[in-house]
Amino acid sequence: MKERNYYLDNCKVFLIILVVMTHFTGPFQRVSQNFLSFAVFTNAFYMAAFVLISGYFSKRYDFIKSIKTLLIPYLIMQAVCIFVDIFITHSSNSLSFIYPKFTLWYLLCLFGWRVLTNYIGKTSWLIPISILISLGIGYVDGINKAFSLSRFFYFYPFFLSGYFLEDINRILKWKKPIIIVASFLILCTIFFYMHQYGTSSIKGMLEGSAPYSKYGINALYRLFAYGLAYLMTFCFAMIVPRKKWFFSYLGKRTMSIYIFHGVIYQIISKATPLYDYINKRWELIIFMVFLLFLVWVLGTKPFVWLTNKISSFPIERVFFRKVREIG
């Protein structure tokens, strides 16, 4: 039996922690430069790294499995979010499944990336081609939140980068003491720059969720964002530990953490006064510890079991068996 790659598990754990912390500190980012700087810094690479890892694990394509583990969870969690919006937070009356709620764009895009990549061929030339397409797509004002098309094209090069990465050891061979130290210093330098000059506009630009016109930029900014994301992802990969740690097991449970934390955030931020009572430094520290606790809770067996149930919808019994031939 092949030994589990704890390095990739560790990468996923640190990334999901950044995802949760970035989302849950959203209200603070509007009033605090420190939290805004943190969000600008994380937005520059964390989803790019997550998508790259997803691409690495997408080499074995199964159309039915992709529907069950990505499309069905998207539809179910989208319905849950719509219910929350209408009956709990009273923030929206939209019943649309065209516009993914909050974090659910990732599920829809990952499904699309897997299907598209299976049909357009398997050549690494797709990476620069996808970047060029993304640079051009940014000029299309109609590209916005519908089906998360803007993010679909923006992050597709990272998916392909992971997909065509034959062996993770090609990255790990660079993991030497001097490279690790240099990577840490580079990330610290970038964070310092973000703290000095980071703005909400830059944060939005790095999310790839809207056309250039929204931020008054052009393709050169997106090209720079790609270079920055690849650099930061590499630096991040260098400083993540390779061996098994006490938290490594959460690496195989990131899906449950990802799909449920968004719903919890929406409820807490819109239906409770919690954020109104967090003002002092010690309160912020407690809140950050709470977020680490939340990551652990959402990675426990009950949430993993529920995620597995959502992802095991018997689609073969519902649709014609010939649908497998589509893949």
Backbone bond lengths (Angstrom), bond angles and torsions (degrees), N, CA, C in turn:
res aa  C-N    CA-C-N  psi(-1)  N-CA   C-N-CA  omega(-1)  CA-C   N-CA-C  phi
1 M - - - 1.466 - - 1.529 110.23 -
2 K 1.315 116.88 131.81 1.448 121.46 -177.79 1.522 111.24 -69.90
3 E 1.348 115.22 132.09 1.462 120.29 -179.03 1.526 110.56 -68.51
4 R 1.307 115.93 139.49 1.456 120.75 -178.19 1.524 110.57 -66.64
5 N 1.323 115.66 141.33 1.460 121.00 179.68 1.528 109.18 -83.87
6 Y 1.325 115.95 95.99 1.453 120.29 -177.12 1.529 111.78 -71.92
7 Y 1.316 117.05 -21.22 1.458 119.39 177.62 1.528 110.78 -62.24
8 L 1.328 116.02 -47.79 1.466 119.74 179.02 1.528 110.85 -66.50
9 D 1.334 116.82 -34.72 1.461 119.98 174.96 1.526 110.24 -60.97
10 N 1.318 116.57 -44.20 1.468 120.64 179.36 1.526 111.12 -62.58
11 C 1.333 115.90 -41.32 1.476 119.85 177.61 1.523 110.44 -58.71
12 K 1.317 116.52 -45.64 1.456 121.64 -177.74 1.529 111.55 -66.19
13 V 1.342 116.01 -36.37 1.467 119.36 179.10 1.521 110.51 -64.68
14 F 1.322 117.28 -49.40 1.468 120.36 -179.67 1.526 111.18 -63.30
15 L 1.323 116.48 -37.85 1.465 119.48 -179.84 1.521 111.43 -68.02
16 I 1.337 117.70 -41.39 1.466 119.04 -179.22 1.521 110.43 -68.51
17 I 1.328 117.78 -31.03 1.466 120.49 174.76 1.519 110.07 -64.53
18 L 1.334 116.69 -42.29 1.463 120.36 177.61 1.527 110.97 -64.40
19 V 1.330 116.57 -39.55 1.463 121.06 178.01 1.524 110.48 -59.73
20 V 1.323 116.65 -51.19 1.464 121.01 -178.00 1.522 111.14 -63.60
21 M 1.319 117.56 -45.65 1.459 120.85 -178.34 1.528 111.80 -65.72
22 T 1.332 116.47 -39.87 1.469 119.39 179.47 1.524 110.91 -64.61
23 H 1.323 117.16 -42.29 1.458 120.19 -179.47 1.533 112.29 -69.59
24 F 1.321 116.96 -45.04 1.456 120.24 -175.52 1.530 112.95 -73.80
25 T 1.311 117.89 -17.81 1.468 119.73 175.92 1.523 111.17 -94.05
26 G 1.324 116.66 10.06 1.465 120.95 179.20 1.519 114.41 -50.98
27 P 1.348 119.26 -48.97 1.472 120.03 179.72 1.524 113.18 -61.50
28 F 1.332 117.29 -30.52 1.467 120.49 179.68 1.523 111.25 -74.78
29 Q 1.333 115.94 -26.74 1.467 119.96 -176.78 1.528 111.95 -65.74
30 R 1.328 116.48 -21.42 1.461 120.31 -179.45 1.525 112.65 -80.77
31 V 1.313 115.98 -15.06 1.477 119.10 -176.38 1.525 113.13 -125.99
32 S 1.313 117.95 -9.06 1.459 121.33 -176.74 1.520 110.91 -127.55
33 Q 1.320 116.79 124.18 1.461 121.22 177.81 1.521 111.41 -65.96
34 N 1.332 116.57 -32.74 1.464 120.17 179.24 1.526 111.56 -61.85
35 F 1.326 116.30 -47.12 1.459 119.89 -179.97 1.528 111.23 -71.86
36 L 1.320 116.61 -34.22 1.463 119.47 176.59 1.522 109.88 -64.81
37 S 1.331 117.01 -41.87 1.460 121.06 177.91 1.516 111.18 -60.92
38 F 1.325 115.54 -41.43 1.463 120.52 177.66 1.528 110.51 -60.89
39 A 1.332 117.07 -43.23 1.461 121.47 -178.94 1.522 111.71 -67.57
40 V 1.325 116.86 -40.20 1.464 120.13 178.26 1.527 109.36 -63.62
41 F 1.323 115.80 -42.27 1.456 121.52 179.87 1.531 111.30 -62.33
42 T 1.321 117.09 -48.94 1.470 119.82 -177.88 1.517 111.93 -69.52
43 N 1.332 117.07 -37.50 1.465 120.07 179.97 1.520 112.36 -63.95
44 A 1.313 116.38 -21.01 1.458 120.10 -178.61 1.517 112.60 -69.70
45 F 1.372 117.05 -19.84 1.465 115.80 -175.24 1.528 115.80 -149.23
46 Y 1.333 119.71 -21.92 1.464 117.35 -166.63 1.521 114.51 -66.00
47 M 1.314 118.81 -38.88 1.460 119.11 177.05 1.526 111.25 -75.53
48 A 1.329 116.46 -31.83 1.469 119.34 175.33 1.525 109.86 -60.53
49 A 1.333 116.55 -43.23 1.464 120.89 179.00 1.520 111.08 -66.92
50 F 1.332 116.49 -40.97 1.458 120.82 178.96 1.531 110.66 -62.31
51 V 1.326 115.95 -44.27 1.468 120.64 -179.73 1.520 110.73 -65.71
52 L 1.334 116.63 -38.46 1.457 120.50 178.65 1.535 110.53 -61.32
53 I 1.328 116.58 -44.70 1.465 120.21 177.51 1.523 110.79 -63.49
54 S 1.340 116.46 -38.56 1.466 120.41 177.63 1.521 110.68 -61.69
55 G 1.329 116.29 -39.93 1.456 120.19 177.14 1.516 111.86 -63.61
56 Y 1.324 115.98 -37.98 1.466 120.98 179.82 1.527 111.21 -62.28
57 F 1.333 115.74 -35.02 1.467 120.45 -178.99 1.531 112.86 -92.02
58 S 1.329 117.55 9.83 1.464 120.45 -176.20 1.526 113.16 -106.91
59 K 1.315 116.94 15.48 1.472 119.72 -176.18 1.525 112.11 -67.34
60 R 1.326 116.60 -34.24 1.467 120.34 178.45 1.526 108.65 -91.70
61 Y 1.306 114.98 101.13 1.465 120.53 -173.80 1.519 111.18 -90.18
62 D 1.316 116.01 132.28 1.462 123.12 175.14 1.523 107.16 -140.79
63 F 1.321 116.22 112.59 1.462 120.83 -173.97 1.525 111.83 -60.52
64 I 1.326 116.52 -46.80 1.460 120.53 -178.80 1.527 110.68 -64.13
65 K 1.320 116.17 -43.72 1.460 119.81 179.58 1.528 110.99 -62.46
66 S 1.320 117.25 -38.28 1.472 120.98 178.58 1.528 111.08 -64.34
67 I 1.328 116.37 -38.59 1.461 119.89 176.75 1.524 110.37 -63.93
68 K 1.335 115.79 -44.32 1.466 120.78 -175.48 1.523 112.13 -70.12
69 T 1.333 117.76 -38.50 1.463 120.64 -173.92 1.521 113.99 -94.19
70 L 1.338 116.89 -13.38 1.467 118.95 -177.61 1.537 113.05 -126.09
71 L 1.332 116.63 -54.54 1.459 119.44 -174.84 1.529 112.13 -70.67
72 I 1.330 117.29 -45.09 1.469 120.41 178.33 1.533 111.06 -63.32
73 P 1.347 119.45 -47.23 1.464 119.43 175.54 1.524 112.67 -58.36
74 Y 1.346 116.25 -36.54 1.461 118.78 177.38 1.524 110.81 -61.44
75 L 1.321 116.83 -48.95 1.463 121.16 -178.35 1.531 111.47 -62.67
76 I 1.321 116.69 -41.98 1.471 120.48 -179.13 1.518 111.19 -68.09
77 M 1.328 116.85 -47.44 1.465 119.88 -178.26 1.524 111.43 -70.99
78 Q 1.330 117.16 -30.19 1.463 120.16 174.50 1.520 109.73 -63.67
79 A 1.333 116.09 -41.13 1.465 120.65 177.61 1.528 110.42 -64.35
80 V 1.328 116.66 -39.98 1.464 120.70 177.85 1.526 110.29 -62.33
81 C 1.317 116.46 -44.68 1.475 120.83 -179.80 1.524 111.25 -64.82
82 I 1.315 116.80 -38.59 1.462 120.19 177.29 1.525 109.96 -62.91
83 F 1.323 116.29 -43.10 1.473 121.20 177.00 1.526 110.45 -59.17
84 V 1.331 116.13 -45.28 1.471 120.83 179.51 1.526 110.72 -62.67
85 D 1.326 116.74 -43.62 1.469 120.78 -179.75 1.533 111.94 -61.30
86 I 1.304 116.10 -40.24 1.464 120.05 -174.26 1.524 112.26 -82.30
87 F 1.324 117.23 -45.00 1.468 120.01 -169.57 1.527 115.26 -104.35
88 I 1.330 118.28 -16.36 1.469 119.66 -177.89 1.519 112.02 -112.39
89 T 1.328 116.91 -55.48 1.470 119.15 -178.56 1.523 112.85 -90.24
90 H 1.340 117.09 -17.28 1.472 122.58 -179.60 1.531 111.07 53.77
91 S 1.332 115.66 38.32 1.464 120.74 -176.21 1.522 113.51 -99.88
92 S 1.340 116.74 -12.19 1.457 119.47 -178.80 1.523 109.93 -162.02
93 N 1.331 115.91 151.71 1.460 121.87 175.91 1.529 111.51 -115.51
94 S 1.336 115.09 10.12 1.457 120.30 -176.82 1.526 111.62 -73.97
95 L 1.333 115.51 133.87 1.460 121.73 176.92 1.524 111.38 -105.88
96 S 1.312 116.02 15.82 1.456 121.03 -173.33 1.527 113.14 -75.12
97 F 1.337 114.84 138.80 1.457 121.33 173.25 1.525 109.97 -103.95
98 I 1.317 115.93 3.90 1.466 121.35 -179.91 1.522 111.14 -79.98
99 Y 1.334 116.09 -31.13 1.456 121.52 -177.70 1.528 109.49 -106.75
100 P 1.323 118.16 101.50 1.468 121.34 -177.78 1.526 111.80 -57.56
101 K 1.312 115.95 137.11 1.450 121.94 178.46 1.525 111.15 -79.63
102 F 1.287 116.34 126.04 1.457 124.65 170.43 1.540 112.55 47.09
103 T 1.331 118.21 -107.07 1.472 121.17 -173.60 1.524 114.01 -85.56
104 L 1.324 117.83 -6.36 1.468 120.21 -171.18 1.519 113.62 -72.85
105 W 1.330 117.53 -10.20 1.461 119.95 177.28 1.532 111.68 -56.74
106 Y 1.329 115.70 -32.77 1.470 120.65 -177.28 1.523 111.49 -62.43
107 L 1.336 117.50 -41.32 1.462 120.69 179.87 1.522 110.60 -64.06
108 L 1.322 116.37 -45.07 1.456 121.05 -178.17 1.529 110.68 -65.86
109 C 1.325 116.04 -43.57 1.464 119.89 -179.20 1.524 111.71 -67.53
110 L 1.329 116.76 -41.30 1.463 119.58 179.93 1.523 111.04 -61.87
111 F 1.324 116.45 -39.01 1.466 120.20 175.60 1.528 109.78 -60.89
112 G 1.328 116.34 -46.77 1.464 120.60 -179.42 1.519 112.52 -64.78
113 W 1.331 117.37 -40.63 1.467 120.61 178.96 1.523 111.44 -61.34
114 R 1.327 116.35 -42.71 1.459 119.88 -178.74 1.530 111.20 -65.24
115 V 1.318 115.95 -45.01 1.467 119.80 -179.35 1.520 110.21 -65.39
116 L 1.335 117.31 -47.68 1.459 121.12 -177.38 1.520 111.53 -61.58
117 T 1.327 116.56 -46.21 1.464 120.51 -177.23 1.517 111.62 -63.22
118 N 1.324 116.63 -32.89 1.469 120.22 179.32 1.519 111.89 -66.61
119 Y 1.324 117.39 -27.38 1.462 120.39 -174.30 1.522 114.25 -98.43
120 I 1.328 117.72 -28.59 1.472 118.68 -173.95 1.516 112.55 -88.31
121 G 1.316 117.42 -3.77 1.456 119.18 175.59 1.516 112.74 111.56
122 K 1.313 114.96 174.17 1.458 121.00 -175.68 1.516 110.28 -127.70
123 T 1.314 116.10 79.49 1.454 122.60 175.88 1.517 109.11 -137.01
124 S 1.320 116.37 136.20 1.468 120.60 -176.62 1.523 112.72 -65.78
125 W 1.351 116.60 -12.10 1.465 119.57 175.51 1.530 111.49 -63.87
126 L 1.321 115.60 -15.91 1.464 119.17 178.16 1.526 112.12 -64.50
127 I 1.323 117.50 -26.04 1.470 120.30 -178.01 1.530 111.16 -64.55
128 P 1.358 119.76 -56.29 1.474 118.33 177.89 1.526 112.85 -64.34
129 I 1.346 116.41 -32.53 1.467 119.33 178.26 1.526 110.11 -65.05
130 S 1.333 116.60 -42.47 1.466 120.11 -179.79 1.524 111.19 -66.15
131 I 1.330 116.81 -33.19 1.469 120.38 177.22 1.524 109.79 -66.55
132 L 1.328 116.72 -44.18 1.468 120.80 178.90 1.526 110.77 -62.10
133 I 1.339 116.70 -41.61 1.467 120.04 178.24 1.514 110.15 -63.28
134 S 1.343 116.68 -42.82 1.458 120.69 179.08 1.525 111.48 -61.99
135 L 1.328 116.37 -41.11 1.467 120.00 178.99 1.528 110.70 -61.86
136 G 1.334 116.18 -37.99 1.459 120.07 178.52 1.512 112.94 -74.33
137 I 1.338 116.86 -38.80 1.461 121.98 -179.19 1.524 111.30 -59.65
138 G 1.317 116.48 -30.97 1.466 119.71 -178.95 1.517 113.49 -59.91
139 Y 1.337 117.27 -20.74 1.467 120.72 179.71 1.524 112.35 -84.91
140 V 1.326 117.15 -7.71 1.462 121.12 -179.48 1.526 109.10 -86.78
141 D 1.320 116.45 109.28 1.460 120.43 -176.19 1.526 113.07 -64.13
142 G 1.330 116.81 -25.98 1.458 119.42 -179.31 1.516 113.54 -73.03
143 I 1.354 115.63 -14.48 1.466 119.19 178.66 1.516 108.66 -76.01
144 N 1.301 115.67 111.44 1.462 118.66 179.76 1.516 109.70 -147.18
145 K 1.319 117.59 -119.26 1.449 120.18 -171.21 1.526 114.86 -94.56
146 A 1.330 118.40 -14.07 1.470 120.04 179.94 1.523 110.21 -61.58
147 F 1.343 115.74 121.46 1.465 122.81 -176.99 1.535 112.32 55.52
148 S 1.328 116.50 14.33 1.473 121.59 -178.86 1.532 111.17 53.67
149 L 1.332 116.98 39.18 1.460 120.98 -176.77 1.523 112.27 -61.87
150 S 1.330 116.89 -36.60 1.458 118.96 179.87 1.525 110.64 -61.94
151 R 1.326 116.23 -47.08 1.467 119.76 178.17 1.533 110.88 -68.39
152 F 1.323 116.14 -33.46 1.466 119.80 178.73 1.519 110.05 -55.95
153 F 1.314 117.81 -50.16 1.462 121.26 -178.53 1.528 111.80 -74.63
154 Y 1.328 116.81 -34.32 1.462 120.15 -177.41 1.524 111.16 -65.90
155 F 1.324 117.72 -43.26 1.456 120.95 -174.95 1.529 113.85 -93.38
156 Y 1.316 118.07 -7.19 1.463 120.24 -178.11 1.532 113.12 -58.17
157 P 1.343 119.59 -39.91 1.473 118.43 177.72 1.529 113.20 -58.13
158 F 1.332 117.45 -33.30 1.462 120.22 179.40 1.530 110.39 -71.58
159 F 1.321 116.30 -38.09 1.466 120.18 175.67 1.524 109.53 -60.05
160 L 1.322 116.68 -46.82 1.457 121.01 -179.67 1.527 111.29 -64.66
161 S 1.325 116.90 -35.65 1.469 120.44 179.06 1.520 110.39 -61.60
162 G 1.327 116.49 -41.47 1.456 120.04 176.80 1.515 112.04 -71.89
163 Y 1.322 116.05 -37.52 1.467 121.85 -178.29 1.521 110.69 -62.41
164 F 1.325 116.91 -40.15 1.459 120.62 -177.15 1.527 113.25 -91.94
165 L 1.331 116.77 2.82 1.461 120.20 174.16 1.529 107.81 -79.07
166 E 1.300 117.08 106.17 1.461 121.65 -172.84 1.521 112.82 -68.38
167 D 1.321 116.64 -39.03 1.462 119.96 -176.35 1.525 108.78 -145.90
168 I 1.312 116.72 128.41 1.460 121.09 -179.89 1.516 111.76 -62.03
169 N 1.336 117.40 -20.77 1.463 121.01 179.26 1.521 111.98 -65.55
170 R 1.323 116.53 -18.75 1.465 119.24 176.06 1.531 110.89 -66.70
171 I 1.321 114.88 -27.55 1.461 119.71 175.29 1.524 110.25 -83.99
172 L 1.320 115.74 -42.26 1.460 120.46 -175.07 1.525 113.09 -67.36
173 K 1.326 117.73 -21.13 1.464 119.11 179.47 1.534 111.40 -65.17
174 W 1.337 116.48 -19.03 1.465 120.93 176.96 1.528 111.97 -84.39
175 K 1.314 116.36 -7.80 1.461 120.90 -173.83 1.533 111.08 -77.32
176 K 1.300 115.83 78.58 1.453 123.33 179.26 1.535 108.54 -118.44
177 P 1.333 117.65 156.28 1.473 120.67 -175.64 1.519 114.42 -49.05
178 I 1.318 118.18 -46.04 1.458 120.16 -177.38 1.530 111.46 -67.41
179 I 1.337 116.57 -35.27 1.467 120.88 178.51 1.529 110.02 -71.11
180 I 1.324 116.48 -38.80 1.463 120.63 178.78 1.518 110.69 -62.56
181 V 1.329 116.43 -46.03 1.474 120.60 179.24 1.519 110.23 -64.04
182 A 1.331 116.76 -44.67 1.470 120.53 179.74 1.525 110.75 -61.99
183 S 1.322 116.98 -40.36 1.469 121.19 179.70 1.521 110.91 -63.31
184 F 1.318 116.13 -43.32 1.463 120.55 178.21 1.525 110.93 -61.19
185 L 1.320 116.77 -44.15 1.464 120.91 -179.49 1.534 111.19 -66.26
186 I 1.331 116.15 -37.21 1.471 119.73 178.17 1.520 110.43 -63.59
187 L 1.331 116.73 -45.50 1.467 120.54 179.19 1.521 110.92 -63.66
188 C 1.329 117.37 -39.29 1.467 120.72 177.47 1.525 110.81 -63.98
189 T 1.332 116.37 -40.60 1.471 120.79 179.00 1.521 110.88 -64.26
190 I 1.324 116.16 -43.29 1.468 120.68 178.59 1.523 110.43 -63.03
191 F 1.341 116.17 -42.61 1.463 119.36 178.79 1.525 110.90 -62.63
192 F 1.329 116.74 -41.08 1.467 120.35 178.51 1.524 110.15 -61.19
193 Y 1.341 116.66 -42.72 1.466 120.32 178.49 1.527 110.68 -64.23
194 M 1.326 116.71 -42.57 1.462 120.53 178.19 1.523 111.09 -62.03
195 H 1.337 115.96 -36.67 1.462 119.68 179.77 1.524 111.22 -66.73
196 Q 1.309 116.46 -32.84 1.458 120.90 -178.92 1.523 112.54 -81.30
197 Y 1.327 116.48 -37.56 1.466 119.64 -170.68 1.530 114.60 -125.35
198 G 1.329 117.24 -0.55 1.456 119.35 -177.89 1.520 112.60 -67.79
199 T 1.322 115.74 137.00 1.464 121.51 178.14 1.525 109.01 -133.97
200 S 1.311 115.66 167.60 1.468 119.95 178.50 1.524 110.87 -63.63
201 S 1.343 117.37 -30.21 1.463 120.43 178.18 1.527 111.20 -66.88
202 I 1.335 115.66 -41.86 1.459 119.91 177.99 1.524 109.43 -64.53
203 K 1.331 116.87 -41.47 1.461 121.52 177.81 1.525 110.13 -57.95
204 G 1.336 117.54 -46.60 1.460 121.49 179.46 1.509 112.23 -63.93
205 M 1.329 116.07 -39.35 1.462 120.57 179.68 1.525 110.81 -62.50
206 L 1.339 116.59 -38.95 1.461 121.13 -177.92 1.522 112.61 -74.15
207 E 1.329 117.56 -13.97 1.464 121.07 177.64 1.519 111.78 -79.90
208 G 1.321 117.30 -20.71 1.457 121.37 179.30 1.507 114.05 65.52
209 S 1.333 116.98 26.40 1.464 120.19 -173.11 1.523 114.27 -99.05
210 A 1.333 117.03 2.79 1.464 119.18 -176.34 1.526 110.05 -149.37
211 P 1.335 117.76 159.87 1.469 121.14 178.32 1.526 111.23 -69.32
212 Y 1.317 115.62 166.44 1.463 121.00 -178.00 1.524 112.60 -58.35
213 S 1.322 116.14 -35.57 1.463 120.71 -173.88 1.524 112.58 -59.11
214 K 1.315 117.68 -27.57 1.464 120.54 -178.50 1.515 111.37 -66.27
215 Y 1.346 116.62 -30.72 1.459 120.61 -176.37 1.524 112.89 -113.62
216 G 1.340 116.92 2.16 1.458 120.47 178.45 1.520 112.44 66.21
217 I 1.320 116.57 40.30 1.465 120.74 -178.61 1.522 109.56 -120.81
218 N 1.342 115.55 -174.84 1.457 120.38 176.71 1.531 109.73 -138.81
219 A 1.321 116.09 -171.51 1.459 120.73 -174.34 1.520 113.19 -63.40
220 L 1.327 117.87 -27.04 1.464 120.07 -179.98 1.528 111.35 -62.78
221 Y 1.323 116.63 -36.09 1.468 120.57 178.08 1.524 110.41 -65.14
222 R 1.322 116.46 -42.07 1.465 119.42 179.38 1.526 110.09 -68.03
223 L 1.319 117.67 -38.48 1.461 120.80 177.97 1.532 109.99 -62.09
224 F 1.319 115.94 -41.42 1.465 120.17 176.47 1.526 110.25 -63.35
225 A 1.341 116.56 -40.32 1.462 121.02 179.45 1.523 111.14 -61.92
226 Y 1.338 116.50 -37.37 1.462 120.29 176.87 1.531 110.54 -63.73
227 G 1.321 116.06 -47.35 1.455 119.88 179.66 1.521 111.63 -60.06
228 L 1.331 115.55 -41.87 1.465 120.66 179.42 1.525 110.85 -64.90
229 A 1.332 116.86 -42.45 1.468 121.15 -179.01 1.524 111.17 -64.01
230 Y 1.333 117.15 -43.61 1.463 119.80 179.09 1.525 111.02 -65.35
231 L 1.331 116.68 -40.89 1.467 120.47 179.12 1.524 110.88 -63.35
232 M 1.329 116.83 -47.33 1.461 120.64 -177.91 1.523 111.60 -68.35
233 T 1.326 116.55 -35.70 1.461 119.72 177.24 1.522 110.72 -64.14
234 F 1.314 116.57 -41.75 1.466 120.43 177.15 1.526 110.72 -62.81
235 C 1.338 116.72 -45.94 1.465 120.71 179.61 1.522 110.76 -62.22
236 F 1.325 116.31 -41.75 1.459 121.13 177.20 1.523 110.33 -60.38
237 A 1.328 116.11 -43.60 1.466 121.05 -179.00 1.520 111.39 -62.56
238 M 1.317 116.78 -30.52 1.456 120.57 -178.60 1.521 113.07 -74.07
239 I 1.327 117.88 -31.20 1.467 119.49 -174.13 1.527 113.41 -95.52
240 V 1.325 117.32 -7.65 1.468 120.39 177.33 1.527 109.33 -74.87
241 P 1.332 118.39 132.58 1.471 120.60 -180.00 1.518 112.66 -66.16
242 R 1.337 116.11 148.67 1.460 121.46 -177.10 1.521 113.00 -88.61
243 K 1.328 117.14 -32.33 1.457 120.57 -172.03 1.524 112.58 -83.68
244 K 1.310 114.79 166.99 1.463 121.60 179.36 1.521 110.42 -69.22
245 W 1.346 115.66 131.54 1.458 122.25 176.55 1.524 108.63 -120.41
246 F 1.329 116.11 173.57 1.463 119.98 -177.01 1.521 112.36 -63.78
247 F 1.334 116.99 -21.42 1.460 121.28 -178.18 1.522 113.13 -99.07
248 S 1.328 117.50 -4.34 1.472 121.10 -172.57 1.527 113.18 -58.95
249 Y 1.331 116.72 -31.70 1.470 119.97 -177.30 1.523 112.42 -60.94
250 L 1.342 116.61 -23.40 1.464 120.05 179.30 1.522 111.88 -68.77
251 G 1.325 116.26 -16.78 1.460 119.84 -178.96 1.515 113.69 -61.62
252 K 1.329 116.60 -28.31 1.462 119.46 178.62 1.525 111.83 -93.64
253 R 1.337 116.12 7.27 1.464 120.84 -179.76 1.524 112.80 -121.72
254 T 1.322 116.64 17.77 1.459 119.83 -175.58 1.528 113.16 -67.93
255 M 1.331 117.54 -24.70 1.461 119.19 -179.89 1.524 111.07 -63.44
256 S 1.324 117.32 -44.98 1.469 119.81 179.29 1.520 110.79 -63.89
257 I 1.331 116.73 -39.26 1.464 120.59 178.59 1.522 110.01 -64.07
258 Y 1.322 115.55 -42.90 1.465 120.23 -175.92 1.524 112.47 -66.41
259 I 1.329 116.89 -49.31 1.469 118.43 -171.97 1.524 112.67 -74.54
260 F 1.337 117.87 -25.37 1.468 119.24 -177.00 1.530 113.57 -94.70
261 H 1.329 117.75 -25.31 1.466 117.52 -176.94 1.523 111.62 -67.58
262 G 1.330 116.74 -30.64 1.458 119.46 179.89 1.519 112.60 -65.16
263 V 1.336 116.19 -41.32 1.462 120.86 178.58 1.534 110.11 -64.76
264 I 1.323 115.71 -43.63 1.465 120.04 -179.83 1.526 110.77 -63.28
265 Y 1.326 116.13 -41.06 1.467 119.15 178.82 1.524 111.15 -63.06
266 Q 1.317 117.09 -43.94 1.457 120.65 -179.77 1.528 111.26 -59.05
267 I 1.323 116.22 -40.47 1.466 120.17 -179.71 1.524 110.72 -69.58
268 I 1.328 116.39 -47.31 1.468 119.99 -177.53 1.520 111.72 -64.85
269 S 1.326 116.68 -42.74 1.469 120.00 -174.77 1.530 113.31 -76.08
270 K 1.343 117.19 -28.37 1.459 119.67 -174.43 1.528 114.77 -110.10
271 A 1.324 116.84 -18.39 1.472 119.03 -175.36 1.529 113.04 -118.64
272 T 1.336 116.93 1.21 1.461 119.87 177.68 1.528 109.37 -133.01
273 P 1.325 117.54 158.38 1.475 120.84 179.34 1.526 112.46 -92.65
274 L 1.338 117.78 18.31 1.461 121.01 -173.36 1.522 112.68 -52.27
275 Y 1.320 117.19 -47.22 1.459 120.36 -175.56 1.524 112.57 -66.10
276 D 1.315 117.39 -22.63 1.473 120.74 178.42 1.524 112.12 -70.33
277 Y 1.339 115.69 -20.67 1.466 119.58 -175.89 1.524 112.80 -101.51
278 I 1.317 117.35 0.84 1.467 120.63 179.46 1.525 108.88 -102.06
279 N 1.304 115.71 101.49 1.465 120.55 -176.86 1.527 112.72 -129.75
280 K 1.301 116.48 -40.57 1.457 120.20 -174.92 1.525 111.05 -83.57
281 R 1.345 114.66 160.20 1.458 119.61 -176.27 1.516 112.22 -61.35
282 W 1.331 117.27 -42.92 1.464 119.28 -178.74 1.529 111.34 -66.03
283 E 1.329 116.25 -29.05 1.461 119.92 176.40 1.526 110.75 -69.64
284 L 1.329 116.05 -37.23 1.461 120.41 177.30 1.525 111.04 -66.10
285 I 1.323 115.61 -38.70 1.463 119.92 178.77 1.528 110.55 -63.37
286 I 1.329 115.63 -44.55 1.467 120.30 177.79 1.525 110.37 -61.30
287 F 1.330 116.02 -39.88 1.460 120.68 -179.57 1.528 110.74 -64.19
288 M 1.333 117.84 -41.08 1.462 120.72 179.50 1.523 110.75 -66.72
289 V 1.332 116.79 -37.13 1.465 120.52 175.89 1.529 109.62 -64.73
290 F 1.337 115.32 -39.11 1.458 119.96 177.08 1.523 111.19 -59.77
291 L 1.325 117.51 -37.95 1.459 120.94 179.65 1.523 111.42 -65.76
292 L 1.332 117.11 -37.91 1.464 120.15 175.29 1.527 110.14 -64.52
293 F 1.321 114.90 -39.63 1.463 120.19 177.24 1.529 110.30 -63.64
294 L 1.328 116.51 -39.82 1.466 121.11 179.45 1.519 110.89 -63.47
295 V 1.327 117.08 -41.37 1.465 120.75 176.73 1.513 110.29 -57.41
296 W 1.343 115.63 -43.93 1.462 119.50 179.30 1.528 111.40 -65.12
297 V 1.330 117.01 -44.26 1.464 121.52 -178.57 1.532 110.82 -60.69
298 L 1.321 116.74 -46.36 1.463 120.38 -178.31 1.524 112.20 -70.10
299 G 1.331 116.09 -12.02 1.456 120.26 176.07 1.514 113.35 -99.48
300 T 1.339 116.70 6.99 1.465 120.39 178.87 1.530 110.29 -79.89
301 K 1.314 115.43 167.34 1.465 121.26 -172.74 1.531 114.94 -58.20
302 P 1.340 119.94 -38.77 1.477 117.93 179.35 1.522 113.50 -59.45
303 F 1.332 117.20 -42.72 1.468 120.12 179.65 1.525 110.98 -72.92
304 V 1.324 116.66 -35.61 1.464 119.63 176.57 1.524 109.72 -65.49
305 W 1.336 116.53 -41.57 1.460 121.29 178.08 1.522 110.73 -60.66
306 L 1.331 116.68 -44.38 1.459 120.80 179.81 1.525 111.00 -64.54
307 T 1.322 116.30 -40.90 1.465 120.71 177.67 1.524 110.62 -62.34
308 N 1.324 116.07 -42.31 1.470 120.02 178.67 1.524 111.35 -64.44
309 K 1.334 116.59 -37.09 1.464 120.31 177.41 1.525 110.63 -64.73
310 I 1.320 116.07 -42.90 1.468 120.29 178.53 1.523 110.25 -62.70
311 S 1.336 115.94 -35.57 1.469 121.24 -175.91 1.525 113.46 -88.30
312 S 1.321 116.82 3.60 1.469 119.06 -178.92 1.531 111.44 -116.88
313 F 1.313 116.11 27.66 1.461 120.74 177.29 1.531 109.20 -58.15
314 P 1.326 118.81 126.66 1.481 121.62 -175.17 1.519 112.81 -72.22
315 I 1.311 115.77 68.59 1.464 120.39 -175.55 1.526 111.16 -64.30
316 E 1.349 117.57 -28.70 1.465 119.87 179.96 1.531 111.50 -61.77
317 R 1.314 116.95 -29.83 1.466 120.24 -178.90 1.533 112.17 -83.45
318 V 1.323 115.05 -20.56 1.457 119.90 -176.54 1.523 111.05 -87.82
319 F 1.319 116.05 -41.93 1.460 119.98 -178.15 1.522 110.37 -107.00
320 F 1.304 115.46 167.36 1.458 120.56 179.35 1.523 110.06 -62.86
321 R 1.306 115.81 142.71 1.455 120.18 -179.23 1.533 111.63 -62.80
322 K 1.299 116.78 -22.97 1.448 119.46 -179.22 1.535 113.56 -67.96
323 V 1.339 115.97 -10.73 1.464 117.86 179.57 1.518 111.12 -61.88
324 R 1.343 116.33 -24.47 1.468 119.48 178.12 1.521 111.27 -63.48
325 E 1.347 115.81 -28.57 1.450 119.13 -178.38 1.533 111.46 -68.99
326 I 1.335 116.35 -19.13 1.470 119.90 178.94 1.512 110.14 -61.49
327 G 1.358 114.91 -36.43 1.459 119.33 179.71 1.497 112.50 -78.09
